[in-house]
Amino acid sequence: MRSIDLAPTAAFLLGIPEPQQSQGVVRRDIVVGGGRYTPVPIVALNDFHGQLDQTTTLLDGQTVTVGGAAKLVNFTTA
């Protein structure tokens, strides 16, 4: 078991959502009856309408803002 697998596995055992930023996996192989669960990946989750909480992520070595509602910018011209 890797240390990054601890949080997702503990969340699974407690019946709560796993941490959003966790990179580990739920270790179903060490859970009694864990084989009866099938992981279901969520593909193409998007924030088209800005309904998810805004957060940041590391992308190509830079911290970028992701999710959340669009920011309104006031442009003025001279």
KESELUM-309647 format. One record per residue: residue number from 1; residue in one letter; x, y, z of N, C-alpha, C, O in turn. Coordinates in nm, 2 decimals. Example, Ala and Ser with C-alpha at 12.3 -4.5 7.8 and 13.67 -1.06 7.14 Angstrom:
<zabas>
n; res; nx; ny; nz; cax; cay; caz; cx; cy; cz; ox; oy; oz
1; A; 1.32; -0.57; 0.78; 1.23; -0.45; 0.78; 1.32; -0.33; 0.78; 1.42; -0.33; 0.85
2; S; 1.28; -0.22; 0.71; 1.37; -0.11; 0.71; 1.29; 0.00; 0.79; 1.34; 0.11; 0.80
</zabas>
This chain:
<zabas>
n; res; nx; ny; nz; cax; cay; caz; cx; cy; cz; ox; oy; oz
1; M; 0.09; -0.12; 0.00; 0.00; 0.00; 0.00; 0.09; 0.12; 0.00; 0.18; 0.13; 0.08
2; R; 0.06; 0.22; -0.09; 0.13; 0.34; -0.10; 0.07; 0.44; 0.00; -0.05; 0.44; 0.02
3; S; 0.14; 0.54; 0.04; 0.08; 0.64; 0.13; -0.02; 0.72; 0.07; -0.12; 0.77; 0.13
4; I; -0.01; 0.74; -0.07; -0.12; 0.82; -0.13; -0.25; 0.75; -0.15; -0.35; 0.80; -0.18
5; D; -0.25; 0.61; -0.12; -0.37; 0.53; -0.13; -0.45; 0.54; 0.00; -0.56; 0.49; 0.01
6; L; -0.39; 0.59; 0.11; -0.45; 0.59; 0.24; -0.58; 0.67; 0.25; -0.68; 0.62; 0.29
7; A; -0.57; 0.80; 0.20; -0.69; 0.88; 0.21; -0.81; 0.83; 0.13; -0.92; 0.83; 0.18
8; P; -0.79; 0.79; 0.00; -0.90; 0.74; -0.07; -0.96; 0.61; -0.01; -1.08; 0.59; -0.01
9; T; -0.87; 0.52; 0.04; -0.92; 0.40; 0.10; -0.99; 0.43; 0.23; -1.10; 0.37; 0.25
10; A; -0.94; 0.52; 0.31; -1.01; 0.55; 0.44; -1.15; 0.62; 0.41; -1.25; 0.59; 0.47
11; A; -1.16; 0.70; 0.30; -1.28; 0.76; 0.27; -1.38; 0.65; 0.22; -1.50; 0.66; 0.26
12; F; -1.34; 0.56; 0.15; -1.42; 0.45; 0.10; -1.48; 0.37; 0.22; -1.59; 0.34; 0.23
13; L; -1.39; 0.34; 0.32; -1.43; 0.27; 0.44; -1.53; 0.34; 0.52; -1.62; 0.29; 0.58
14; L; -1.52; 0.48; 0.52; -1.61; 0.56; 0.60; -1.74; 0.60; 0.52; -1.83; 0.65; 0.58
15; G; -1.74; 0.56; 0.40; -1.86; 0.59; 0.32; -1.87; 0.73; 0.28; -1.99; 0.78; 0.26
16; I; -1.76; 0.81; 0.27; -1.77; 0.95; 0.23; -1.69; 0.96; 0.10; -1.61; 0.88; 0.06
17; P; -1.71; 1.08; 0.02; -1.64; 1.10; -0.10; -1.49; 1.11; -0.08; -1.45; 1.16; 0.02
18; E; -1.41; 1.05; -0.17; -1.27; 1.06; -0.15; -1.22; 1.21; -0.18; -1.29; 1.28; -0.25
19; P; -1.11; 1.25; -0.12; -1.06; 1.38; -0.14; -1.05; 1.42; -0.29; -1.00; 1.33; -0.37
20; Q; -1.08; 1.54; -0.33; -1.08; 1.58; -0.47; -0.94; 1.57; -0.53; -0.93; 1.54; -0.65
21; Q; -0.84; 1.61; -0.45; -0.71; 1.62; -0.51; -0.62; 1.49; -0.49; -0.50; 1.49; -0.51
22; S; -0.69; 1.39; -0.44; -0.61; 1.26; -0.41; -0.56; 1.20; -0.54; -0.64; 1.19; -0.64
23; Q; -0.44; 1.15; -0.54; -0.39; 1.08; -0.66; -0.38; 0.93; -0.64; -0.35; 0.86; -0.73
24; G; -0.41; 0.89; -0.52; -0.41; 0.74; -0.49; -0.54; 0.68; -0.54; -0.63; 0.74; -0.59
25; V; -0.54; 0.55; -0.51; -0.66; 0.47; -0.55; -0.71; 0.40; -0.42; -0.64; 0.38; -0.32
26; V; -0.84; 0.36; -0.43; -0.90; 0.28; -0.32; -0.84; 0.14; -0.33; -0.86; 0.07; -0.44
27; R; -0.78; 0.09; -0.23; -0.72; -0.04; -0.23; -0.83; -0.14; -0.19; -0.84; -0.19; -0.07
28; R; -0.91; -0.18; -0.29; -1.02; -0.27; -0.26; -0.97; -0.41; -0.23; -1.04; -0.49; -0.17
29; D; -0.85; -0.44; -0.27; -0.79; -0.57; -0.25; -0.76; -0.60; -0.10; -0.75; -0.72; -0.06
30; I; -0.76; -0.50; -0.01; -0.73; -0.52; 0.13; -0.86; -0.50; 0.21; -0.86; -0.52; 0.33
31; V; -0.97; -0.47; 0.15; -1.10; -0.45; 0.21; -1.18; -0.58; 0.20; -1.19; -0.64; 0.10
32; V; -1.23; -0.63; 0.32; -1.32; -0.75; 0.32; -1.44; -0.72; 0.23; -1.51; -0.62; 0.25
33; G; -1.46; -0.80; 0.13; -1.57; -0.79; 0.04; -1.54; -0.68; -0.07; -1.64; -0.64; -0.14
34; G; -1.42; -0.63; -0.08; -1.39; -0.52; -0.17; -1.41; -0.56; -0.31; -1.42; -0.47; -0.40
35; G; -1.40; -0.69; -0.34; -1.41; -0.73; -0.48; -1.55; -0.71; -0.54; -1.56; -0.72; -0.66
36; R; -1.65; -0.69; -0.46; -1.78; -0.68; -0.51; -1.81; -0.54; -0.56; -1.92; -0.51; -0.62
37; Y; -1.72; -0.44; -0.54; -1.73; -0.31; -0.59; -1.65; -0.29; -0.71; -1.54; -0.34; -0.73
38; T; -1.71; -0.22; -0.81; -1.64; -0.19; -0.93; -1.62; -0.04; -0.95; -1.71; 0.04; -0.94
39; P; -1.49; 0.00; -0.97; -1.47; 0.14; -0.98; -1.53; 0.19; -1.11; -1.52; 0.13; -1.22
40; V; -1.59; 0.31; -1.11; -1.65; 0.37; -1.23; -1.58; 0.50; -1.25; -1.60; 0.60; -1.18
41; P; -1.50; 0.52; -1.36; -1.43; 0.64; -1.38; -1.53; 0.75; -1.44; -1.62; 0.71; -1.52
42; I; -1.52; 0.87; -1.40; -1.60; 0.98; -1.46; -1.52; 1.04; -1.57; -1.41; 1.10; -1.54
43; V; -1.57; 1.03; -1.69; -1.50; 1.09; -1.80; -1.57; 1.21; -1.86; -1.70; 1.21; -1.86
44; A; -1.50; 1.31; -1.90; -1.55; 1.43; -1.96; -1.63; 1.51; -1.86; -1.73; 1.58; -1.90
45; L; -1.60; 1.52; -1.74; -1.66; 1.61; -1.64; -1.62; 1.75; -1.68; -1.50; 1.78; -1.69
46; N; -1.71; 1.84; -1.70; -1.67; 1.97; -1.73; -1.75; 2.07; -1.65; -1.85; 2.04; -1.58
47; D; -1.71; 2.19; -1.65; -1.78; 2.30; -1.58; -1.83; 2.41; -1.67; -1.81; 2.53; -1.65
48; F; -1.91; 2.36; -1.77; -1.96; 2.45; -1.88; -2.03; 2.57; -1.82; -2.02; 2.68; -1.87
49; H; -2.11; 2.55; -1.72; -2.20; 2.66; -1.66; -2.14; 2.72; -1.54; -2.21; 2.80; -1.47
50; G; -2.02; 2.68; -1.50; -1.95; 2.75; -1.39; -2.01; 2.71; -1.26; -2.02; 2.79; -1.16
51; Q; -2.06; 2.59; -1.24; -2.13; 2.55; -1.12; -2.04; 2.48; -1.02; -2.08; 2.46; -0.90
52; L; -1.92; 2.44; -1.06; -1.83; 2.38; -0.96; -1.75; 2.48; -0.89; -1.72; 2.59; -0.94
53; D; -1.70; 2.45; -0.77; -1.62; 2.54; -0.69; -1.49; 2.57; -0.77; -1.43; 2.48; -0.82
54; Q; -1.44; 2.69; -0.77; -1.32; 2.73; -0.83; -1.20; 2.68; -0.75; -1.20; 2.69; -0.62
55; T; -1.10; 2.62; -0.81; -0.98; 2.57; -0.75; -0.86; 2.60; -0.84; -0.88; 2.66; -0.94
56; T; -0.75; 2.55; -0.80; -0.63; 2.56; -0.88; -0.57; 2.42; -0.90; -0.59; 2.34; -0.82
57; T; -0.49; 2.41; -1.00; -0.42; 2.29; -1.03; -0.28; 2.32; -1.09; -0.26; 2.43; -1.14
58; L; -0.19; 2.23; -1.08; -0.06; 2.25; -1.14; -0.06; 2.19; -1.28; -0.09; 2.07; -1.30
59; L; -0.03; 2.28; -1.38; -0.03; 2.24; -1.52; 0.10; 2.29; -1.58; 0.12; 2.41; -1.59
60; D; 0.18; 2.19; -1.63; 0.30; 2.23; -1.69; 0.39; 2.32; -1.60; 0.45; 2.42; -1.65
61; G; 0.39; 2.29; -1.47; 0.47; 2.36; -1.38; 0.41; 2.50; -1.34; 0.48; 2.57; -1.26
62; Q; 0.29; 2.53; -1.38; 0.23; 2.66; -1.35; 0.10; 2.63; -1.28; 0.03; 2.54; -1.31
63; T; 0.07; 2.71; -1.18; -0.06; 2.70; -1.11; -0.16; 2.78; -1.19; -0.15; 2.90; -1.22
64; V; -0.27; 2.71; -1.23; -0.38; 2.77; -1.31; -0.51; 2.75; -1.24; -0.53; 2.65; -1.16
65; T; -0.60; 2.84; -1.26; -0.73; 2.84; -1.20; -0.82; 2.75; -1.29; -0.82; 2.76; -1.41
66; V; -0.90; 2.66; -1.22; -0.99; 2.58; -1.29; -1.13; 2.58; -1.22; -1.13; 2.60; -1.10
67; G; -1.23; 2.56; -1.30; -1.37; 2.55; -1.24; -1.42; 2.69; -1.20; -1.35; 2.79; -1.22
68; G; -1.54; 2.68; -1.14; -1.60; 2.81; -1.09; -1.66; 2.89; -1.20; -1.64; 2.87; -1.32
69; A; -1.73; 2.99; -1.16; -1.80; 3.08; -1.26; -1.70; 3.17; -1.32; -1.60; 3.20; -1.27
70; A; -1.74; 3.21; -1.44; -1.65; 3.30; -1.52; -1.64; 3.43; -1.45; -1.73; 3.48; -1.38
71; K; -1.52; 3.49; -1.46; -1.51; 3.63; -1.40; -1.54; 3.73; -1.50; -1.51; 3.73; -1.62
72; L; -1.62; 3.83; -1.45; -1.65; 3.95; -1.54; -1.54; 4.05; -1.53; -1.50; 4.09; -1.42
73; V; -1.50; 4.09; -1.64; -1.39; 4.19; -1.65; -1.44; 4.32; -1.71; -1.51; 4.31; -1.81
74; N; -1.41; 4.43; -1.65; -1.45; 4.56; -1.70; -1.34; 4.62; -1.78; -1.24; 4.66; -1.73
75; F; -1.36; 4.62; -1.91; -1.26; 4.68; -2.00; -1.29; 4.82; -2.03; -1.41; 4.86; -2.06
76; T; -1.20; 4.91; -2.02; -1.22; 5.05; -2.06; -1.13; 5.09; -2.17; -1.01; 5.04; -2.18
77; T; -1.17; 5.17; -2.26; -1.08; 5.22; -2.36; -1.06; 5.37; -2.35; -1.14; 5.44; -2.29
78; A; -0.94; 5.41; -2.39; -0.91; 5.55; -2.38; -0.93; 5.62; -2.51; -0.91; 5.75; -2.52
</zabas>
